[in-house]
Amino acid sequence: MLARANRIVRADDYRNTVRRGRKSATAHSVVYVRRHDDGGDVRFGFIVAKTVGNAVARNTVRRRLKHVCHELLPSLPPGTDIVIRSLPGSVDVSWSTLLRDISGVVDKVVKA
């Protein structure tokens, strides 16, 4: 589970990351990455809309995404904000596929 310090909780932070961050997409999600110069904690945010499915499906997707981000946390540089927008097909994807897709996109965007 992600600690509170590793979560984006303010709406302004979500908005800034989505509007000003670098965007990259996979078949099942859209990832926005924004770097800060202050060197703070790595933070994650999740957007799982009703188009993904009912409440059970959305919460399942959100829990999977949190676990994927927990796995990625040690490999990311400080001061990075990441927002992951889940797309409708993400509820049917295996965890390993989700991990591979998200980690590939995050590595590509962070290193660029």
Sequence and secondary structure as in RCSB ss.txt:
>XXXX:A:sequence
MLARANRIVRADDYRNTVRRGRKSATAHSVVYVRRHDDGGDVRFGFIVAKTVGNAVARNTVRRRLKHVCHELLPS
LPPGTDIVIRSLPGSVDVSWSTLLRDISGVVDKVVKA
>XXXX:A:secstr
   GGGB  SHHHHHHHHHHSEEEE SSEEEEEEE SS    EEEEEE GGG SHHHHHHHHHHHHHHHHHHGGG
S SSEEEEEEE GGGGGS HHHHHHHHHHHHHHHHH 
